[in-house]
Amino acid sequence: MALFNELLQRNKAYVPTHKPFPTIEEIEKKGGGPPKTCVVTCVDPRVFPETLLGINWGEVFLFRTIAGRPQSCFNDLVTLDAVSHGFDDLIIMYHTDCGALRFNEDSIRSELSKTDGKDQVPNLWLPTITKSSEESLRSDLEWMKAQPLLRKDLAKCIRGYIYDLKSGEVREVKSA
């Protein structure tokens, strides 16, 4: 709680410099609309897409999941695609030295089995990486393209990338 209390103090310092964001109605009146690009990336605090991709306000929808795996946010992603009149680009971005390479499903299931929801543990999809990041990313790209709820024209626009934490480079990984 100590850090969150500090974050709340930082917010108080931020408020006087805050520039209000337009409402959705104000954006629409000016002829604007929702972003046409969606990026799914990892929750790792070393991965800050706004900085490493130079993202400006309003340019992209951003999902952050464990390991950048799109399965965790798929329902939200297709819903947002439907209500925002469709994405033009869907980017899945992993990164080097991902913590998901360090844990496995058995250890996660073991920990979760200690909770009151232990009966739900066998049916959970867990965002682990069992192969290399490249292989896992290729697998996710193929998984996404095979989903019947994903628009066929969007499936053609899915691309995968790996962000190198040391060099800062973002390199493309082609699907199989």
N, C-alpha and C positions, 0 to 999 in steps of 0.2 A: 504494500500500500504506500510505502514511502515514495517510490518512484512516481506512482500515479498522483500523489499529492503535489509532487514537484511539477509534474506535467500540467496540473490544474493551475499552478502558479505561473507557469510559462504562458498558459492561455490568457491569463489576466494581463500579462505584459503584451501579448499579441493583439488583444482586442482593440486598443487605440489605433493600431496601424492597419486593421482589417479593412479591406475594400470589399463591399458587399457583392455577392455573386448575383447575376440576374436570375429571375424565376424562369421556369420552363415557358410560361406564357410570354415573358419578355423576349426570350430567345426566339420563339416562334414568330412573334410580331415582326422581328427584324429579319425574318426569312431563314433563320438558322434551324438546326435540328440536332438530333443526337449524333454522337461520334459514329463513324463508319468503320472504325478499327477497334478490335478487341484483342487484348493481350492477357494471356494466362501465364503467370510466373510464380516463383516460389515465395513462401513467407519468410525465408531467411533474411534477417535484418541487414546482411551485407549486400543484398540485391535491392537496389533502389531504382526501379525502372524510370521514374521521372527524371532522374539525373543521368543514368547511363544511356538512355535513349533520347534525352533532351525533350521530353514530353511537356507540352504546354497545356494549360488548363483547357478542358473541353475537347481535346484531340482524340482521346481513347477511353474506352471502358477498360478497367483494369481489375482482373481477378487474381488473388493471391491464394495459393493452396500449398499444402505440404508437397515438396518436390516439384511444384508446377504441374502436377498431374491434373488434366482436365476433367477426369471422371468425377472428382469431388464437387465441381461447380457446374456440371453439365446441364442440370435442370434450369439453373439460373441463366446460363449462357443461351440456351435455345429460347427461353422466355424473353430475354432481353433482345435477342435477334428478332423475334417476332414482333414485339411492341415498338421497336425502334426502326421499323421498316427495313431491316436487313443490314448486316455488316458487309463491307467490301473485302475486309481482311480479317483473318483470325490467326493470331500468332501464339504458339506455345513455346515458352522460353524457359529452359532449364539453366543450370549454372554449374561450374566446376566445384569440386569439393562439397557436394551436397550432403547434408547430414542424413538424408534418407538412405544413402549408401551404407550407413553405419548401423542401422537397426533393421530388424527382420520381423515378419509377421508373427512368428511364434512368440517372441518376447513381448510384442504389443498385445497379442491376444492373452498372454499370461497375466499381464498387468490389468487389462480390462476385465478379466474373469474375476477379479477381486472386488468388483463393483456390484451394486444392486441390479445392474442390467446385464449380468453375466449370460443370461439366456439369449441375448441378442448378439453376442460376440461371434458365434460361428457364421452368421450371415453378413458380417461387416466386410465391405470392400476397404482395404487398407492401402494407403498411398506409399508403398515402399518401392524401392528400385532394386530388383533382383539381379539385373545384369549391369552392363555399363550404362552410363547416362545416354550415350548415343543410341544404344539398342533400345533402351526404355523409351526414349523420345520417338524413335521410329515406330515403335509399337503403339504409342499414344496417337501418333499421327494417323496410322492405319485404323485404330479403334475409332477415332473421331470421324474419319471419312466413311466408315461403315454404319454409322448411326442413322437409322431411318428418320429420326426427328430433325436431323440436320439438313437444311436446304442443300440440294445437289449442287447449285451454283456456288454456295459457300464452301462446300466440301472441296471444291477445286482450288479454293483460295487459302487453304490452311497451310501454314508454313511453320517449320520448327527451327529453333535457334538455341545455341548454348552460349551463355555469357561467361567469359573467362575472368574470374575474380582477380587474377594477378595482372593480366595485360589490359583489361577493360574491353577487349574485343568481343564482339558478338558475331558468331559465325553460324552459317546456315547448316542444318543437317537435313538432307533430303530423305524423304520416305522411301521405303523399298519399292 
